């Protein structure tokens, strides 16, 4: 009996509770079987719901946040897959605090968020749905109803939050859209004023040193990346889970970090045929890569758990319109908050408006810039950025402001 089935029996949960039948629309791991963890962040006020997603066992949390409204009822920010388990956990809050009144889609480009909004909204037919403006789809921009959003109760967020029915409890600020050639990027940050909590999607985050609880429910991806070769037997220990998590983070943020050496096809074939290859004496098993000093790369990326902007946003998106981004960051930093809940990785993050604003200094010209991410780790992303601009796919980066 495998570990997952044993855990299922112990918890008294049917595998059907984790079922997500629409996974082929966006075929990300764990595909059609997704577990959900709920955490109370602010007592009787804010809860987070975590699932996982990834490619090639590079798995990270994806998070939905639910906020209790003062007059009763709930607001849902960035829905996740509405599995039976997820809906049951939400319904427990509904029983105690009232119906889901508002559902927010705070992004226009994150498919991992957009794919869930329609199915989730259908499970709560009394809720009003609000989406970030300038939604788009590829290759053609389709009406919202064609994207699965319910007609008659789907609304575009107005430019200012005072024009919404939840304005007494929430402020929001819309970043973008930032034009990226064939697509665009935008994100809507929400401030829950009473609890002084900032909700964001992808724009800022913090990396935990250890794998988050939702990732540890099924340790296989962690142990897979803890291996040094295809034949390496890795035992399920705390140290190996941490090792796998830290390597996953490097994959997720850099795609090809400097600590990762990719093996050429020639070297793979030579190894498979048993031929000696002096240029790659340390090639491990059947893995087409090997790690060098990955611990240092991880600790440099994570820092001390600081708040920062993901490398892909730094190199491919926000630098296309630094002025618009800084203006938005200044608006958010003018709010009074003490914690941030992103849709990915660590949460909640105790952070001040000043710390939030500091995360965007990479877009500014400063005499004493803070330590930036290593150029050797950003090499792949920077080359990709240059290539996209050279081929006319995206506009080139603009100068810092």
N, C-alpha and C positions, 0 to 999 in steps of 0.2 A: 504494500500500500504506500503510495507516495505521500510526501509530507503535507501537501496541500489538502489531499483527501482526509488525512488524519485530523488536520486542523479543522476541516469542515465538520467532521463528526463531533469533535470536541465542542465546537461553538454551537452546534445544533442548527447550522445554517445550510440551506440547500444551495447547490451550485447555481440554481436558477436565480437566486437573489443577486448574483453578480453578472447576470446576462446583459450584454449590450449587442442586440442583433444588427444594428446599423453600422457596425465597425467597418464593412467594406467601403463605405463612403470616404473614410480617412483611415486606411489600414495601418494603425500604429499599435505597437505592443502595449498592453496585453490583449489586443484584438477584442474578441467577444466576451471576455471574462474580466470584469473590473471590480475590485473591492473598494470600499469607501470607509474612511475613518472620519468621525466627527469629533471636533474639539471645541469646548467652550472657552472663548478668549476673554470676554467680559461677561461676568455673571448675569444671566437672564437677559442678555442684550446682544451679544455677537458670538456667532459660531462659524467655524470653518469646516469644510468638507473636502477631504483630500482623496484623490485617486492617483494613479501613475500612468505615464505614457512614455513612449520612446521608440527608438529604431536600433536594431541590432543589440538589444539588451542595454542600450544607453538610456536608462530610465530615470525620470525626474518627476517630482510631484506636480500635479495640476490641481488648482484649488478654487473652490467656490466659497463665497462668504455670504452669510445670512444675518441680517440685522433686524432686531425687533423695533417696530415703530411705536412711538409714544401712545398713539391712539388705539393701538392694537393692530395686529397683522405683521407681515414680514416683507422685507425687501431683499431680493436675491441679486447678488453681483457676480457676473461671469459664471453662468451655470456649467456644470460638468455633466457627464453621461448619466441620464436618469434611469439607472438600473433599479430593479425592485428594492435592493438594499438602500440605495441613495434616497429613493422616494419615501421609503418607510422611515428613515431617519429625519427627513424633512417633515413628514406628517406628524411625527411625535412633537415637533415644535409647533406645528399648526394646531394640534389639539390643545396645547397649553397657552399659546400666544396669539392665535388667530390666523386667518388665511394668508396665503401668499398674495400680496397686493400688487407688487411691482417686481419685474424681472429686467435686469440691466445687461445689455451687451455692450461692453465698454471699449471695443476694438473694431477695426474694419479690416484688418489684415491677418489676424491670428486664426487660421483655420481650426486649430485645436480648441478654440473657444466658440467660433461661429457654428461649427457643426452640431453643437449641442443645444443651441438656443431654441430652435423650432420644436424638437422632441420634448424638451423640458417644459416649454410653454404649454404644450398640448396636455401635459399632466395636471396643469393648474389653469383651467379654462376661465376662471374669474379674474386672473391677473392681467394687468396692463403691462405691455412690453415696450421698453424704451431702448433704442439702439443709437450707437454713435453715428453722427452724420457722415455722408459721402460713402456709404457702403458700396463695395464693388465686388465683382466676380469675374473670373477668367474663363473663357476668352471674351465673353460678352457680359456687360453689366445688366443684370436682370432685375425685375421688380422684386421687392422684399417678399411678397407672397409666393413668388416662384422659388425663393430660397428657403421655403418651409416656415416662414414667419406667419403667425395667424393674422388674417385680415380683420379689420375693424377694431383691433385692440393693439396694433403695433404703431408706435410713434417714434419719430426722430427726435433726439434730444435737442431742445432749442439752444441757441448760443449761450444764454445765461440761465442759471439754475432757478432764479426767482419765478420763471414761467412754468414750473413743474408742480405737480400736486404734493411733492415731498420736499418742497423748498424750505419749510420750517426746520427740517431736521438735517438736510444735506446741502452742502455746496459742492459744485463740481467745476472742473476746468478741462477744456478740450484741447489737446495737443494735436495740431495738424488741421487738415491733412498735409503731410509731407509728400510731395510728388516724387515718385520713383520710376518714372518711365511707364512701363506697362501696368504698374500698380501704384498704391499709395499706402502710407502708414498714418495711423491716428490712434490715440488712446485717451480715455476719459478717466481722470482721477476723481474719486469721490471722498469727501470729508464728512464723516458722521460727527456732527458738532458736539453732541452731548457726551459721547465717550472719548472725544479727541482722537479718533482713529482715522487714518488715511488708507483708502483702498486703491491699489494700483494693479495693473495687469502685468505688463512685461518691463516697464520702464526702469525700475530699480529693484534690486534684490540683495540678499545676503546669503552666503554659503555656509551651511553648518559643517563642522569638522567631521561629524558622524552621520551616517545615513539616516534620513528622517524615518519616523515610525511606519509610514505607509509603504516605504520602499522595503522595509525589513519584514513585512508580512510574507513576502515570497523572496527569499534571499538568493535565488538562482542567478539573477543578473549580477548581483554583487560578487558572488563567488566565481562567476564566469570571467569577470574582468580582473579578479584577483589572481588568476592563473598567469604563469609566465610562459607557458607553451601549451599545445593542444593535449599533451599527455600528463600535464602537471595535475596531481591529485591535491585538491584544496579542501581542507576540512572547514566545517562551518564554525568559525570562531569569531569573536568580536574583532580581533585584529584583522582577519581576512575580510570581514564585511567592510571595515573602515578602508582597507586598502582598495577593494573593488569600488567603493563609493568615490574615493578621491580620484581614481583613474576615470571613472564615468564622468565626473565633473569636468575634467580636462578635455575629454572628447566632446562633451556637450557645448562647451564654451569656445573652444578654439578649433574644433574639427580635426586639426592636425597640429597639436602643440609641439614645441621644440623637443620635449622629452620623448616624443614618439618618433621612432625611425621606421618608415615604411619600407618593406622589402620589395625589390623589383621582381617582375615576372620571371626574368632570367634566373635570379637567385632562387626563387621558389621552385622552378623546374629543375635546376641543378640539384637542389636539396632532395626533391622528390625522387630523382634518379640516382641519388647516392653519390653524386660527383662532388669532389672537394671544391670549396669556394673560399679562397683566402680573404676575399673582400668582406665576407660576412661570417666570421668564425663564431659569432655569438647568436646566429640565427636559431630561434627556438621552435622546435617541432614544426607544426603546420601553420602556425600563426604568421600572417603576412606583415608582422610588425614586431617591434620590441621596444621596451621602455628604458630610458636612461634618466636617472635623477628626477623621477616624476614627483617625488615628495617635495622637492624645492619648488618646482613649478606650481604645485597645488598651493603651498603655503604663500607663495608670492601672489597668486590670484586671490586667495581668500583673505589675505591680510590677517587682521584680528577679528574677522567677521564683520568688516565694515560694510556700509551701504555703498553700492556702486552700480554703474550701468553696464549691462552685458556687452562683451566685446563685439558681437555681431551688430548691435545697435550703434556702438561707437564708430565702427569702421564702414558700415554699409548703409546706414539709415539717417541717424540724427545729424551726422556731419554734412548731409545734403542741404540742411536748413538750420544751421546753428542759431541764427537770430530768432527764429520762431520758437525753437526749443528753449532757449534761455529765457525768453519772455514768459513762456508757460511755466518754467521752473520757478521763476520769481513770483508768479501768481500763487503757485502752490505753497511756496516757502513763506508766504505772507499769512498763511493760516496757522491756527493754534492746534497742533496735534502732538501726541506723545508716543504714538506707535504707528507702525505701517504694516499692512497685510498685503503682500504681493500674491499673485496667482501661482508663483513657482518658488521652489526651494524653501528657505527658512521662513518661519512665521510663528507668532508675531515678532516683529523687530522693534525693539525699543529705540526710537530715533527722534531727534528734534528737527524742526524746520531747517535749522542751519546745516545739520548733517545731510539732510536731503539735498539742499542746494549745492553742497560741496561735491556731490556726486557728478555734477555737470561742468565742473571746472575744466575738464578736458576739451571743451568747446570754446574756451576763452584764451585770449592772449594775456599771460600773466608773467611778471618778472620772476617769481619764485613758484613755478608750478609744482603741485604735489607729485609724489611718485606715481608714474603711470605704469600701465601694464607693459611687460617686456616686449621689445620689438621682435625678438626672435620667436616669441609665442604668437604674435600678431601677424607674422610674415604671411601665412596662408591667406588670412582674411584681407590683408592689405593688397596682396597680389590679385585676389578675387575682385576687390573693389576697383582696382586699376583696370582689370580686364573688362568688367561690366561697363565702365565709362568709355574705354577705348572702342568697344564694339557698339556703342550707342544704345545700350540697353537701359542704363540709368544715367542721370546727370552726374557730372563730376562733383567731388566734395567741394564745399565752399571754405573760404578762409575763416579762421577763428574770429570771433567778435571781440 
